[in-house]
């Protein structure tokens, strides 16, 4: 029997912190380390789907149908060169409303992924920028949470709501959920405030903070418009190098634990 995949939710209810960029590039980085990776897009904006070169508007089966049990996980999976993808589009907003009428709506994703969890080494879930039932589904299904953070004034303050949500999920439906790590993104070392906030994050969270720091990088911003990760778009760019480093750091951590 195949080993069970490690499921990592990539979450932060604050928008614009590099969450989707982190999901896509970490998935590709892990795949390049010969890991079998499934990327699940749970954001109705479908940005992770588009960044993988998939037209979100033409999806026949997506995360929407999966959550509403209108298809099986293997039917919704789209294979790309490096990673498998369960895509999303604006239909997911309707699924969110319908889920609220179901019994135990927070378990929908976990139940559906159970059929494919043995086929992968990692399943990464890109969450929407909100603490909605979609994010709760991701946290219920996940083993851990990776939290991308910009090093700016309100970063730590905005983290409180997410940590409270994680704690509630641990107390109610997923006691084994833990924080995979905090990732400092869009970092500009020339900015004194960024350095101060980065130091505060390290002081508060210690070894939960990834050593990898993702710099602010134009190639990372350009890549999605070409339907690619930064690693595929320009492997030598500073952003791509950082995300390859993050993938290596994640695998080293897991091998160390096991």
N, C-alpha and C positions, 0 to 999 in steps of 0.2 A: 504493500500500500504506500502511496506517495506521502511524503511528509506534508503536513498542513502548512499552507502559506502563512506568512506573517502579514497581518492586515494593518495598515497604517493610515489613519485619517489625517488629512492635512487641512488644518482648520484655524481660522481666526475670523471673528465676526466683523473685524475692521477691514474695509475694502482697501485695495491698493497697496498691499504689503508684499506682493509677490507670491501669493498663495498658489495660483494656477501655474505660474512660471516654475515654481518649486515642484509642484506635482508632476508636470510634464518632463522637466529636465532630470529630476531624480529617477523617474521611471526609465528614461532612456539611459541614464548613467548606470543604473542597476542592470539593465539589459546588456549593456556593453561589458559588464563583468560576468556575463554568461548566466545571469539570473533570469528565470521565467517570470515575466511581469504582466499583470493585468492592471490597467488604469481605469478606474470607474469615475466618470464625470457626474457629479450630483449637483452641479450648478446650472440652473435654467438658462444662463447666458451661453452655455456650451463652448466656452473659450478653450478649455482643455481639449475638447473634441476637435475644434478647428485647428488648434496648434499641432495636432497629430495628422493633419492633412485630410481630415474627414469633413465633408459638408454637413453641418448639423441640421440644416433645413431639410435635407432629403432622407433623413433617417426613417426607416420603416419600423425598426424595433430599437428601443433606447431604454435608458434608465426609467423612463416613465412607465412603459409597459412592464418592465421588470418589477418595479415596486408594487404595481397593481395586479401582479400575478397573471398578466395577460401573455407572458412568454416565459421561457426558461432562460437562465443565465447564458447557457451555451448558444442559444439562438440569438441573443442580443450582442454577443461578442463579435467585434470586427478586428481582423488581423491586419496589422501593419508590418513594416519591415522589421521593427525591433520589439514593439510591445503590442499586446492585445488591448483593445479599448471597448468599454461599454459607454457609448456616447450619450449626450444629453442635448436638449433644445428647450424652447419655451413651453413645450408640452408638459414639462416637469412641474411647472407652476400649477397646472390643473391636477396633476397627480398628488401634489402636496395637499390640496383641498380635499380630494377624495380620500386620502389616507386618514384624515382626521375623523372620518365617519366609521373607520374600521376598528375592530377590537385589537388591542396591542399594536398600534400603528408603528411604534418604534422598532419592532422586530422584523419588518418587511424585508429590508436589505439583507440582514443576517441570514434569514431563512433561505433566501434566493441564492446567496453566495455559497451556501453549504455544499451545493452540488459541484462546485468547481474549485473549492479551496484546496483540494489535493493536487490540482493541476499546475499550481504556480509556487514560486518561492516567495514572491511579494505581491500583495494586492494593495495598490495605493488609491485612496478615495479623495477626490478633490471636492471639498465642501463649499457650499455657497457662503457669501459674506454676511451671514446672519446666524442666529441661534434658533433656527426653525426646526420643524419635524424632520427635514432632510438631514440637517446636521446631527440631530439626535439619532437618526437611523445609522449614520456613519459611525458615531461614537459607540452605539450599541453593538455594531458588527466588528469594531476594531479591537486589536490588541493594544494599540498605542496611538498617541496623538503627536504629530509633528506640528509645531507652531512657528510659522514664519513671522518675524517681527522687524519693523523698521526701527532704527535707533533714533527716535524723535521724542519730543516732549511728552506726548500723551500715550506712549507705547505701553508703559507698565500699568497705567490707569485703565487702559482699554482691555488689558489682559484679565482683569479681575472677574468680569462676567463670564469669560470662557472657562476660567479655572473653577468658578462656582458651578457651571454647567457640568464640567467633567466630574466634579465631586458628587453632584446629584445622580449622574449616570452610574458612577461607581456604587453609590448607596442603594440604587434601585434595580438596575438591569444588567450591569456589567462590572462586577466587583474587581475583575482582573485588569481593567483598563488602567494604563499608566501613561505618563508623558514620555514620549520617545526622545524629545529634545526640543530646544528652542533654537531657531535658526535666525541669525542676524542677516537681513537682506538689504539691498540697495544702499550698501554702506559706503560712505565717503569719509575716508580717514583724515581728510583736510579740515573736516568740520568738528570743532571742539565739542559741540553739543552731542554729536553722534558718538564721539569717543567717551563722553561722560555717561551717556545712556547705556552704551555697550558695557561699560564697567559696572554700572548699576545692575544690569541684567545678570552679569556673571556673579556679582556679589549675592544677589537674591537666589539664584538657581544653581550655582555651583556647577557640578559635572553634568547637569541636565542641559547645559548650553553646549551646542556643537562647537568644536574647534574651528570648523569651516565658517568663513564669513563670505557672503556673496556681495561683491562690490556693485556699485551702480555702473552699468555697462550698456552702451548703445546697442551692441550686437544681441544682447538678451531681449531688448525691447523690439528690435527689428524682426527677429526670427519668426514669431507667430504669424506675421503677415505673409510669410512664405510657406505656411503650413508645416513648420519644422520647429524642433527644439533648438536651443542655442548651441547644443553640442553638435547637432547635425549641420547647422547653418555655418558655424565658424568654430571648429573644435579648439582652435588656439586662442580664442578670445578669453579675457579674464573671467567673464561670467561662466563660460563653458568649463573652464578649468576648475572653477570653484564647485560647480555642481557635480563634476566627476569626482572631485575630492569628497563631497558630501556622500555620494553613493558608496565610496570606499569606506568612509567613516561609519556609515550605517552597517555595512556588512561586517566590518571588524568588530563593532559592538555586539552584534548578534552572535558571531562565532565565539566571542569571548564569553558571552552568557551561557551558550550551549556547551 
